[in-house]
Structures are given as structure tokens and as C-alpha cells.
Amino acid sequence: MLQLDKQKTPSCISHSFIILLIPFLFLLGLVLAYFHLLPLKVETHTLIIVTFIFIIFVFFVRHNANYAVCHMKSTFSSMEGVLQSELRANALTIMGKTKSTLHVHEFISEYYKDIRNDNFARVAPSVFPMLGILGTFMAIALSMPDFSAKDTSGLDHEISLLLSGIGTAFYASIYGILLSLIWTYFEKRGMTKVEKNIYDLEKLYGSRIWKKSELIKHEHTQSELKDQMIVETLKETFNMDFIKELNEQYLKNFTTIIHDTNSSFTNLTLHMQEVSADLRETLSTLQSKKEGVNTLAVMQENIEGFNSNAVNLQKSMERFDTTVEHTFDQIDEELGKSVEKLTTFARIVSEQNQLILKSMATLKQQEKESKAQ
């Protein structure tokens, strides 16, 4: 990790003064014109806008390359000490030569990365013209009359005020463009100095730093050496004696396998012959027992017929049981209906008896009443 220089650096006011000289003189001229010391008409708002742009420019000056190169020169001795220590830390020995792999340009960029803000440096050339144009429109807007005159002379006066305001408003645009040109000039000038310093350092320490081409060449050389070592190793491993011995061992193993295979086939042939003889004897025995087998077949057929008749009988019994059960169900149903009918008849007879009894009671009552009269 690079250590940034913490030594107190000399002042670089002279470099900033050179950058600010022309913008300051321009602003000074506007101030003198505002106080009528120069034959120019400057409005108050125009002077304020230009002063504001100048203040912004002063803030940006420390990020200009011409100002940053002053800090680089003032800290060169301490930077060189850190550079030498980094060269030793990144040393690499190749073929008896010791050099560093550090890149001077990358080291300088890392070491001086806090001197300025590169983002400000990049946007500055476009910021100042935009501020000038913005200031111009603001000045025009502020100097714009309300055009409330009712006569020609009053209208002419307001138009004169507008034109004079527009004339002074363009000072802001001119000032912004001037600042952009000044910034670009000193930025390029400073970058040229920085590149020259880096080139001088690379030239000074070039003999102590490995070049990229040298590292690539060494890499290819090492690759070739590795390839040669692999080839030599293969030659030592796969020599002719080893291959000859391997072939002899292979032939020996092949002969052994062929012999074992022939023995196996011979044993298999003998075994097949024995099996064939046994099979012929078995066929003869089966031929003698053929009649017994036919008798068994007839018995088997009779048994199968008996089983079939038994199955048919069982099915008939099942159908008979089903028919009987169905008949009993019908009888139960008819008896149930008869009982229901008898119950209904008994209920009707009972109702008729009750009606008859009521009628007889009524007749008896009527007879008693007639006798009493």
C-alpha cells in the first residue's frame, strides 16, 4: 500500500495567480467601468453575476493540472524515496538479474490521486460557459422594463434601457467563454508537464524495472523449458527396453489366456458328451413308460369330467335356493297384504258398531221421552 506524503509542501500561490491573472483583470475592468473610470456601461446585476462566476473559478483552480504539477514538484524528493522502496518491494529475479515489476506511471497516479479531483477538472471547461450564458439571461431578465409607457418618448426610453441592459448582460457570456479557454490552456499545459515528469522518471528508473516485453519473453522461455522437461521425462519413462519388456509380458499373458481357453473348451466338450448320453437314456425310459402316461391321461380326463358335473350341480342348487327364497318372499308379501286388509276391515266393522250403538241409544232416549209425555 502506497504511503502518501505527509510533509508540508511549499505554497503554490504563484501558479494559481498565473491562472487567475486574466480573469481577475477582466473583473477589475468591469469594476472600474461600474465606477465610471472606464468608458463602459456596466449594470450592478452584471457585475454581481461576473463576480459570482469568478468565485466559482477560484474554487476550481486547485483542481487544474497546472496547479497540481506544482505540488508534484514540491513533494518530488519524498515521492522518490517511496518509489525506491516500492521498487525494492516489488523486485523479481529472472536469470540472475533482479529488477522491479512496478510501473512508474501507475505508481505516480496512485501517489498523487488526492492532489485534485479529476471530476471537477473534466467538467470545468463546460461549466463556465454555461454559467456565463445563465448569467446573461438573468441579466436580461433583471434589466427588462415593464413597457408601461403611454407615449412614444417613454417607450423609446424603455427600449433604450432594454438594449443597454442586453449589452451589459453579454459580459457574463464573454467572461464564461474566456474562463473556459483559460482553464483548457492551463489544463493542457499542466498535463504536458506531468507527462514529461513521468517520462523522465521512467527513463531514470528504466534500467531497474522489467519491461513488459521482457516479462513476456521470460514467460515464453519458461514455457519452453517446461515443455522440454516434459519431453525428457517422457523419453526416460517410455524407453525401448521398457516397451520391449512390456511387449514380452503381453505375449506371455496372451499365450496363457489362449491355453486356458482351449482347456475350458475341451472340458466343455466332454461334459456335453456325457449330458447327451444321459439324455438318450432318459428318452428310452420315457418311451417305455408311454402307456402308463396314456392311462394317467384317461384318468385325468375322467376326473376333470366329474369335477365339471359337480360344478354344474352346485350351480343348479344355487339357482334352486334362489327360487325358494324368492317364493318365500312372495308368500310373506301376500300374507302382509292380507293382514293389512283384515285390519282395515276390523276397523270399519268397529266404526259401524259404534254408529249402531249410538243410534240405538238415541232411539231409546226418544222412546222414554214419548212415554213420559
C-alpha positions as a Markdown table, in Angstrom:
| # | Residue | x | y | z |
|---|---|---|---|---|
| 1 | Met | 0.0 | 0.0 | 0.0 |
| 2 | Leu | 1.4 | 3.3 | -1.0 |
| 3 | Gln | 2.0 | 5.9 | 1.7 |
| 4 | Leu | 1.1 | 9.4 | 0.7 |
| 5 | Asp | 3.5 | 12.2 | 1.5 |
| 6 | Lys | 2.6 | 14.0 | 4.7 |
| 7 | Gln | 5.4 | 16.6 | 4.5 |
| 8 | Lys | 4.3 | 20.2 | 4.5 |
| 9 | Thr | 4.5 | 21.4 | 0.9 |
| 10 | Pro | 5.6 | 24.9 | -0.2 |
| 11 | Ser | 2.9 | 27.3 | -1.3 |
| 12 | Cys | 1.9 | 27.2 | -5.0 |
| 13 | Ile | 0.3 | 30.7 | -5.0 |
| 14 | Ser | 2.3 | 31.8 | -8.0 |
| 15 | His | 0.8 | 29.0 | -10.1 |
| 16 | Ser | -2.7 | 29.9 | -9.0 |
| 17 | Phe | -2.0 | 33.6 | -9.6 |
| 18 | Ile | -1.0 | 32.9 | -13.2 |
| 19 | Ile | -4.3 | 31.1 | -13.8 |
| 20 | Leu | -6.3 | 33.8 | -12.1 |
| 21 | Leu | -4.5 | 36.8 | -13.6 |
| 22 | Ile | -6.5 | 37.4 | -16.7 |
| 23 | Pro | -9.9 | 36.6 | -15.1 |
| 24 | Phe | -9.1 | 39.0 | -12.3 |
| 25 | Leu | -8.0 | 41.7 | -14.7 |
| 26 | Phe | -11.3 | 41.3 | -16.6 |
| 27 | Leu | -13.3 | 41.6 | -13.4 |
| 28 | Leu | -11.2 | 44.6 | -12.3 |
| 29 | Gly | -12.0 | 46.3 | -15.6 |
| 30 | Leu | -15.7 | 45.8 | -15.1 |
| 31 | Val | -15.4 | 47.2 | -11.6 |
| 32 | Leu | -13.7 | 50.3 | -12.9 |
| 33 | Ala | -16.3 | 50.6 | -15.6 |
| 34 | Tyr | -19.0 | 50.3 | -13.0 |
| 35 | Phe | -17.5 | 53.3 | -11.1 |
| 36 | His | -17.2 | 55.2 | -14.5 |
| 37 | Leu | -13.4 | 55.0 | -14.5 |
| 38 | Leu | -13.6 | 53.3 | -17.9 |
| 39 | Pro | -15.8 | 54.2 | -20.8 |
| 40 | Leu | -18.0 | 51.1 | -20.5 |
| 41 | Lys | -21.5 | 50.8 | -19.1 |
| 42 | Val | -21.9 | 48.0 | -16.5 |
| 43 | Glu | -25.0 | 47.3 | -14.6 |
| 44 | Thr | -25.0 | 46.2 | -11.0 |
| 45 | His | -26.5 | 42.8 | -11.6 |
| 46 | Thr | -24.0 | 42.2 | -14.4 |
| 47 | Leu | -21.1 | 42.9 | -12.0 |
| 48 | Ile | -22.6 | 40.7 | -9.3 |
| 49 | Ile | -23.0 | 37.8 | -11.8 |
| 50 | Val | -19.5 | 38.1 | -13.2 |
| 51 | Thr | -18.1 | 38.2 | -9.6 |
| 52 | Phe | -20.0 | 35.1 | -8.7 |
| 53 | Ile | -18.6 | 33.3 | -11.8 |
| 54 | Phe | -15.1 | 34.4 | -10.8 |
| 55 | Ile | -15.6 | 33.0 | -7.3 |
| 56 | Ile | -16.6 | 29.6 | -8.8 |
| 57 | Phe | -13.5 | 29.8 | -11.0 |
| 58 | Val | -11.3 | 30.4 | -7.9 |
| 59 | Phe | -12.7 | 27.3 | -6.3 |
| 60 | Phe | -11.9 | 25.2 | -9.4 |
| 61 | Val | -8.3 | 26.5 | -9.7 |
| 62 | Arg | -6.8 | 24.0 | -7.2 |
| 63 | His | -8.1 | 21.2 | -9.4 |
| 64 | Asn | -6.3 | 22.4 | -12.5 |
| 65 | Ala | -3.3 | 20.4 | -13.7 |
| 66 | Asn | -1.0 | 23.4 | -13.9 |
| 67 | Tyr | -1.7 | 24.0 | -10.2 |
| 68 | Ala | -1.3 | 20.3 | -9.3 |
| 69 | Val | 2.1 | 20.0 | -11.0 |
| 70 | Cys | 3.4 | 22.5 | -8.5 |
| 71 | His | 2.6 | 20.1 | -5.7 |
| 72 | Met | 4.2 | 17.2 | -7.6 |
| 73 | Lys | 7.4 | 19.2 | -7.8 |
| 74 | Ser | 7.4 | 20.2 | -4.2 |
| 75 | Thr | 7.0 | 16.7 | -3.0 |
| 76 | Phe | 9.3 | 15.1 | -5.5 |
| 77 | Ser | 12.0 | 14.1 | -3.1 |
| 78 | Ser | 9.7 | 12.3 | -0.7 |
| 79 | Met | 7.9 | 10.7 | -3.6 |
| 80 | Glu | 11.2 | 9.4 | -5.0 |
| 81 | Gly | 12.1 | 7.8 | -1.6 |
| 82 | Val | 8.7 | 6.0 | -1.6 |
| 83 | Leu | 9.2 | 5.0 | -5.2 |
| 84 | Gln | 12.6 | 3.4 | -4.4 |
| 85 | Ser | 11.2 | 1.5 | -1.5 |
| 86 | Glu | 8.4 | 0.2 | -3.7 |
| 87 | Leu | 10.8 | -0.8 | -6.4 |
| 88 | Arg | 12.7 | -2.9 | -3.8 |
| 89 | Ala | 9.4 | -4.4 | -2.5 |
| 90 | Asn | 8.4 | -5.5 | -6.0 |
| 91 | Ala | 11.8 | -6.9 | -7.0 |
| 92 | Leu | 11.9 | -10.0 | -9.2 |
| 93 | Thr | 14.9 | -12.1 | -10.0 |
| 94 | Ile | 15.0 | -13.6 | -13.5 |
| 95 | Met | 18.0 | -15.5 | -14.9 |
| 96 | Gly | 20.3 | -13.9 | -12.3 |
| 97 | Lys | 19.0 | -10.4 | -12.9 |
| 98 | Thr | 17.0 | -8.5 | -10.3 |
| 99 | Lys | 14.6 | -5.8 | -11.4 |
| 100 | Ser | 11.2 | -4.5 | -10.2 |
| 101 | Thr | 7.8 | -5.2 | -11.7 |
| 102 | Leu | 6.4 | -1.8 | -10.6 |
| 103 | His | 5.0 | 0.5 | -13.2 |
| 104 | Val | 6.1 | 4.1 | -12.7 |
| 105 | His | 3.0 | 5.6 | -14.3 |
| 106 | Glu | 0.7 | 3.6 | -12.1 |
| 107 | Phe | 2.7 | 4.5 | -9.0 |
| 108 | Ile | 2.6 | 8.2 | -9.8 |
| 109 | Ser | -1.2 | 8.0 | -10.4 |
| 110 | Glu | -1.7 | 6.3 | -7.1 |
| 111 | Tyr | 0.6 | 8.5 | -5.2 |
| 112 | Tyr | -0.9 | 11.8 | -6.4 |
| 113 | Lys | -4.5 | 10.8 | -6.6 |
| 114 | Asp | -5.5 | 13.1 | -3.7 |
| 115 | Ile | -3.9 | 16.2 | -5.2 |
| 116 | Arg | -7.0 | 17.2 | -7.2 |
| 117 | Asn | -10.5 | 15.9 | -8.2 |
| 118 | Asp | -10.5 | 14.7 | -11.7 |
| 119 | Asn | -14.3 | 15.0 | -12.0 |
| 120 | Phe | -14.0 | 18.8 | -11.4 |
| 121 | Ala | -11.2 | 19.1 | -13.9 |
| 122 | Arg | -13.3 | 17.3 | -16.6 |
| 123 | Val | -16.5 | 19.4 | -16.2 |
| 124 | Ala | -14.8 | 22.8 | -15.7 |
| 125 | Pro | -14.5 | 23.6 | -19.4 |
| 126 | Ser | -18.2 | 23.2 | -19.9 |
| 127 | Val | -19.3 | 24.7 | -16.5 |
| 128 | Phe | -18.0 | 28.2 | -17.1 |
| 129 | Pro | -19.7 | 28.9 | -20.5 |
| 130 | Met | -22.9 | 27.5 | -19.1 |
| 131 | Leu | -22.6 | 29.9 | -16.1 |
| 132 | Gly | -21.9 | 32.8 | -18.5 |
| 133 | Ile | -25.0 | 32.0 | -20.6 |
| 134 | Leu | -27.1 | 31.6 | -17.5 |
| 135 | Gly | -25.8 | 35.0 | -16.2 |
| 136 | Thr | -26.6 | 36.6 | -19.5 |
| 137 | Phe | -30.2 | 35.5 | -19.4 |
| 138 | Met | -30.5 | 36.5 | -15.7 |
| 139 | Ala | -29.1 | 40.0 | -16.5 |
| 140 | Ile | -31.6 | 40.4 | -19.4 |
| 141 | Ala | -34.5 | 39.3 | -17.2 |
| 142 | Leu | -33.4 | 41.8 | -14.5 |
| 143 | Ser | -33.0 | 44.7 | -16.9 |
| 144 | Met | -36.3 | 44.0 | -18.7 |
| 145 | Pro | -38.6 | 47.1 | -18.4 |
| 146 | Asp | -42.3 | 46.6 | -17.9 |
| 147 | Phe | -43.2 | 48.6 | -21.0 |
| 148 | Ser | -45.9 | 50.6 | -19.3 |
| 149 | Ala | -45.2 | 53.9 | -21.1 |
| 150 | Lys | -48.2 | 55.5 | -22.8 |
| 151 | Asp | -46.3 | 57.9 | -25.1 |
| 152 | Thr | -43.6 | 57.5 | -27.7 |
| 153 | Ser | -40.9 | 59.1 | -25.8 |
| 154 | Gly | -41.5 | 56.9 | -22.8 |
| 155 | Leu | -41.5 | 53.8 | -25.0 |
| 156 | Asp | -38.2 | 54.9 | -26.6 |
| 157 | His | -36.7 | 55.3 | -23.2 |
| 158 | Glu | -37.7 | 51.8 | -22.1 |
| 159 | Ile | -36.3 | 50.3 | -25.3 |
| 160 | Ser | -33.1 | 52.1 | -24.6 |
| 161 | Leu | -32.9 | 50.7 | -21.1 |
| 162 | Leu | -33.6 | 47.2 | -22.5 |
| 163 | Leu | -30.8 | 47.5 | -25.2 |
| 164 | Ser | -28.4 | 48.8 | -22.7 |
| 165 | Gly | -29.2 | 46.0 | -20.3 |
| 166 | Ile | -28.7 | 43.4 | -23.0 |
| 167 | Gly | -25.4 | 45.0 | -23.9 |
| 168 | Thr | -24.0 | 44.7 | -20.4 |
| 169 | Ala | -25.6 | 41.2 | -19.9 |
| 170 | Phe | -23.3 | 39.7 | -22.6 |
| 171 | Tyr | -20.3 | 40.4 | -20.5 |
| 172 | Ala | -21.3 | 37.3 | -18.4 |
| 173 | Ser | -21.2 | 35.1 | -21.5 |
| 174 | Ile | -17.9 | 36.6 | -22.7 |
| 175 | Tyr | -16.5 | 36.0 | -19.2 |
| 176 | Gly | -17.6 | 32.4 | -19.1 |
| 177 | Ile | -16.1 | 31.6 | -22.5 |
| 178 | Leu | -12.9 | 33.3 | -21.5 |
| 179 | Leu | -12.6 | 31.3 | -18.3 |
| 180 | Ser | -13.2 | 28.1 | -20.3 |
| 181 | Leu | -10.4 | 28.9 | -22.7 |
| 182 | Ile | -8.0 | 29.8 | -19.9 |
| 183 | Trp | -8.9 | 26.6 | -18.0 |
| 184 | Thr | -8.3 | 24.4 | -21.1 |
| 185 | Tyr | -5.0 | 26.1 | -21.8 |
| 186 | Phe | -3.5 | 25.7 | -18.3 |
| 187 | Glu | -5.0 | 22.2 | -18.0 |
| 188 | Lys | -3.2 | 21.0 | -21.2 |
| 189 | Arg | -0.1 | 22.8 | -20.1 |
| 190 | Gly | -0.1 | 21.1 | -16.7 |
| 191 | Met | -0.8 | 17.7 | -18.2 |
| 192 | Thr | 2.1 | 18.1 | -20.5 |
| 193 | Lys | 4.4 | 18.8 | -17.6 |
| 194 | Val | 3.0 | 15.8 | -15.6 |
| 195 | Glu | 3.6 | 13.5 | -18.6 |
| 196 | Lys | 7.1 | 14.9 | -19.0 |
| 197 | Asn | 7.9 | 14.2 | -15.3 |
| 198 | Ile | 6.5 | 10.7 | -15.6 |
| 199 | Tyr | 8.6 | 10.1 | -18.7 |
| 200 | Asp | 11.7 | 11.4 | -17.0 |
| 201 | Leu | 11.1 | 9.0 | -14.1 |
| 202 | Glu | 10.5 | 6.1 | -16.4 |
| 203 | Lys | 13.7 | 6.9 | -18.2 |
| 204 | Leu | 15.6 | 7.3 | -15.0 |
| 205 | Tyr | 14.4 | 4.0 | -13.5 |
| 206 | Gly | 14.0 | 2.1 | -16.7 |
| 207 | Ser | 17.1 | 0.0 | -16.1 |
| 208 | Arg | 15.7 | -1.1 | -12.7 |
| 209 | Ile | 12.2 | -2.1 | -14.0 |
| 210 | Trp | 11.3 | -5.1 | -16.0 |
| 211 | Lys | 9.7 | -4.2 | -19.3 |
| 212 | Lys | 6.6 | -5.9 | -20.4 |
| 213 | Ser | 8.3 | -7.4 | -23.4 |
| 214 | Glu | 11.0 | -8.9 | -21.2 |
| 215 | Leu | 8.4 | -10.4 | -18.9 |
| 216 | Ile | 6.6 | -11.9 | -21.9 |
| 217 | Lys | 9.8 | -13.3 | -23.3 |
| 218 | His | 10.7 | -14.8 | -19.9 |
| 219 | Glu | 7.3 | -16.4 | -19.7 |
| 220 | His | 7.7 | -18.0 | -23.1 |
| 221 | Thr | 11.2 | -19.2 | -22.2 |
| 222 | Gln | 9.9 | -20.8 | -19.0 |
| 223 | Ser | 7.1 | -22.4 | -21.0 |
| 224 | Glu | 9.6 | -23.9 | -23.5 |
| 225 | Leu | 11.8 | -25.2 | -20.6 |
| 226 | Lys | 8.8 | -26.9 | -19.1 |
| 227 | Asp | 7.9 | -28.5 | -22.4 |
| 228 | Gln | 11.5 | -29.7 | -22.8 |
| 229 | Met | 11.4 | -31.2 | -19.3 |
| 230 | Ile | 8.2 | -33.0 | -20.0 |
| 231 | Val | 9.6 | -34.4 | -23.3 |
| 232 | Glu | 12.8 | -35.6 | -21.5 |
| 233 | Thr | 10.6 | -37.2 | -18.7 |
| 234 | Leu | 8.6 | -39.0 | -21.3 |
| 235 | Lys | 11.7 | -40.2 | -23.1 |
| 236 | Glu | 13.1 | -41.6 | -19.8 |
| 237 | Thr | 9.8 | -43.2 | -18.9 |
| 238 | Phe | 8.9 | -44.8 | -22.2 |
| 239 | Asn | 12.4 | -46.1 | -23.4 |
| 240 | Met | 12.8 | -49.0 | -25.8 |
| 241 | Asp | 13.8 | -51.5 | -23.1 |
| 242 | Phe | 10.6 | -50.7 | -21.2 |
| 243 | Ile | 8.5 | -51.1 | -24.3 |
| 244 | Lys | 10.2 | -54.4 | -25.3 |
| 245 | Glu | 9.6 | -55.8 | -21.8 |
| 246 | Leu | 6.0 | -54.7 | -21.9 |
| 247 | Asn | 5.5 | -56.5 | -25.3 |
| 248 | Glu | 7.1 | -59.7 | -23.9 |
| 249 | Gln | 4.8 | -59.6 | -20.9 |
| 250 | Tyr | 1.8 | -59.0 | -23.1 |
| 251 | Leu | 2.7 | -62.0 | -25.3 |
| 252 | Lys | 3.2 | -64.2 | -22.3 |
| 253 | Asn | -0.2 | -63.2 | -20.8 |
| 254 | Phe | -1.9 | -63.8 | -24.2 |
| 255 | Thr | -0.4 | -67.3 | -24.5 |
| 256 | Thr | -1.6 | -68.2 | -21.1 |
| 257 | Ile | -5.1 | -67.0 | -21.8 |
| 258 | Ile | -5.2 | -69.0 | -25.1 |
| 259 | His | -4.1 | -72.2 | -23.3 |
| 260 | Asp | -6.7 | -71.7 | -20.5 |
| 261 | Thr | -9.4 | -71.1 | -23.1 |
| 262 | Asn | -8.5 | -74.3 | -25.0 |
| 263 | Ser | -8.6 | -76.3 | -21.8 |
| 264 | Ser | -12.0 | -74.9 | -21.0 |
| 265 | Phe | -13.4 | -75.8 | -24.4 |
| 266 | Thr | -12.1 | -79.4 | -24.1 |
| 267 | Asn | -13.7 | -79.8 | -20.7 |
| 268 | Leu | -17.0 | -78.4 | -22.0 |
| 269 | Thr | -17.0 | -80.8 | -24.9 |
| 270 | Leu | -16.6 | -83.8 | -22.6 |
| 271 | His | -19.3 | -82.6 | -20.4 |
| 272 | Met | -21.7 | -82.1 | -23.3 |
| 273 | Gln | -21.0 | -85.7 | -24.5 |
| 274 | Glu | -21.9 | -87.0 | -21.0 |
| 275 | Val | -25.1 | -85.0 | -21.0 |
| 276 | Ser | -26.0 | -86.3 | -24.4 |
| 277 | Ala | -25.6 | -89.9 | -23.3 |
| 278 | Asp | -27.8 | -89.3 | -20.2 |
| 279 | Leu | -30.4 | -87.6 | -22.4 |
| 280 | Arg | -30.6 | -90.7 | -24.7 |
| 281 | Glu | -31.1 | -93.0 | -21.7 |
| 282 | Thr | -33.8 | -90.7 | -20.3 |
| 283 | Leu | -35.7 | -90.8 | -23.7 |
| 284 | Ser | -35.6 | -94.6 | -23.7 |
| 285 | Thr | -37.1 | -94.7 | -20.2 |
| 286 | Leu | -39.8 | -92.3 | -21.2 |
| 287 | Gln | -40.7 | -94.4 | -24.3 |
| 288 | Ser | -41.2 | -97.5 | -22.1 |
| 289 | Lys | -43.5 | -95.6 | -19.7 |
| 290 | Lys | -45.6 | -94.1 | -22.5 |
| 291 | Glu | -48.5 | -96.5 | -22.0 |
| 292 | Gly | -48.6 | -95.6 | -18.3 |
| 293 | Val | -48.7 | -92.0 | -19.2 |
| 294 | Asn | -51.7 | -92.6 | -21.5 |
| 295 | Thr | -53.6 | -94.4 | -18.7 |
| 296 | Leu | -53.0 | -91.5 | -16.4 |
| 297 | Ala | -54.2 | -89.1 | -19.1 |
| 298 | Val | -57.6 | -91.0 | -19.3 |
| 299 | Met | -57.9 | -91.0 | -15.5 |
| 300 | Gln | -57.2 | -87.3 | -15.5 |
| 301 | Glu | -59.8 | -86.7 | -18.2 |
| 302 | Asn | -62.5 | -88.6 | -16.1 |
| 303 | Ile | -61.6 | -86.7 | -13.0 |
| 304 | Glu | -62.0 | -83.4 | -14.9 |
| 305 | Gly | -65.4 | -84.6 | -16.2 |
| 306 | Phe | -66.5 | -85.4 | -12.6 |
| 307 | Asn | -65.4 | -82.0 | -11.4 |
| 308 | Ser | -67.3 | -80.4 | -14.2 |
| 309 | Asn | -70.5 | -82.2 | -13.3 |
| 310 | Ala | -70.0 | -81.3 | -9.7 |
| 311 | Val | -69.7 | -77.6 | -10.6 |
| 312 | Asn | -72.9 | -77.8 | -12.7 |
| 313 | Leu | -74.7 | -79.5 | -9.8 |
| 314 | Gln | -73.6 | -76.8 | -7.4 |
| 315 | Lys | -74.9 | -74.1 | -9.8 |
| 316 | Ser | -78.3 | -75.8 | -10.1 |
| 317 | Met | -78.5 | -76.0 | -6.3 |
| 318 | Glu | -77.7 | -72.3 | -6.1 |
| 319 | Arg | -80.5 | -71.5 | -8.6 |
| 320 | Phe | -82.9 | -73.7 | -6.6 |
| 321 | Asp | -82.0 | -71.9 | -3.4 |
| 322 | Thr | -82.6 | -68.6 | -5.1 |
| 323 | Thr | -86.0 | -69.7 | -6.4 |
| 324 | Val | -87.1 | -71.0 | -3.0 |
| 325 | Glu | -86.0 | -67.8 | -1.3 |
| 326 | His | -87.9 | -65.7 | -3.9 |
| 327 | Thr | -91.1 | -67.9 | -3.3 |
| 328 | Phe | -90.9 | -67.4 | 0.4 |
| 329 | Asp | -90.5 | -63.7 | -0.1 |
| 330 | Gln | -93.7 | -63.6 | -2.2 |
| 331 | Ile | -95.6 | -65.6 | 0.4 |
| 332 | Asp | -94.5 | -63.2 | 3.1 |
| 333 | Glu | -95.6 | -60.2 | 1.0 |
| 334 | Glu | -99.1 | -61.7 | 0.3 |
| 335 | Leu | -99.6 | -62.5 | 4.0 |
| 336 | Gly | -98.6 | -59.0 | 4.9 |
| 337 | Lys | -101.1 | -57.6 | 2.5 |
| 338 | Ser | -103.9 | -59.9 | 3.8 |
| 339 | Val | -103.2 | -58.9 | 7.4 |
| 340 | Glu | -103.4 | -55.2 | 6.4 |
| 341 | Lys | -106.8 | -55.8 | 4.7 |
| 342 | Leu | -108.1 | -57.7 | 7.7 |
| 343 | Thr | -107.0 | -54.9 | 10.0 |
| 344 | Thr | -108.8 | -52.4 | 7.8 |
| 345 | Phe | -112.0 | -54.5 | 7.7 |
| 346 | Ala | -112.0 | -54.8 | 11.5 |
| 347 | Arg | -111.6 | -51.1 | 11.9 |
| 348 | Ile | -114.5 | -50.4 | 9.6 |
| 349 | Val | -116.7 | -53.0 | 11.4 |
| 350 | Ser | -115.8 | -51.4 | 14.7 |
| 351 | Glu | -116.8 | -48.0 | 13.5 |
| 352 | Gln | -120.1 | -49.4 | 12.2 |
| 353 | Asn | -120.8 | -51.0 | 15.5 |
| 354 | Gln | -120.2 | -47.7 | 17.3 |
| 355 | Leu | -122.6 | -46.0 | 15.0 |
| 356 | Ile | -125.3 | -48.6 | 15.5 |
| 357 | Leu | -124.9 | -48.3 | 19.3 |
| 358 | Lys | -125.2 | -44.6 | 19.1 |
| 359 | Ser | -128.4 | -45.0 | 17.0 |
| 360 | Met | -129.9 | -47.5 | 19.4 |
| 361 | Ala | -129.2 | -45.2 | 22.4 |
| 362 | Thr | -130.8 | -42.3 | 20.6 |
| 363 | Leu | -133.9 | -44.4 | 19.8 |
| 364 | Lys | -134.2 | -45.5 | 23.5 |
| 365 | Gln | -134.0 | -41.9 | 24.6 |
| 366 | Gln | -136.7 | -40.9 | 22.2 |
| 367 | Glu | -139.0 | -43.7 | 23.4 |
| 368 | Lys | -138.5 | -42.7 | 27.0 |
| 369 | Glu | -139.4 | -39.1 | 26.2 |
| 370 | Ser | -142.5 | -40.2 | 24.3 |
| 371 | Lys | -143.7 | -42.3 | 27.2 |
| 372 | Ala | -143.2 | -39.5 | 29.6 |
| 373 | Gln | -145.4 | -37.3 | 27.6 |
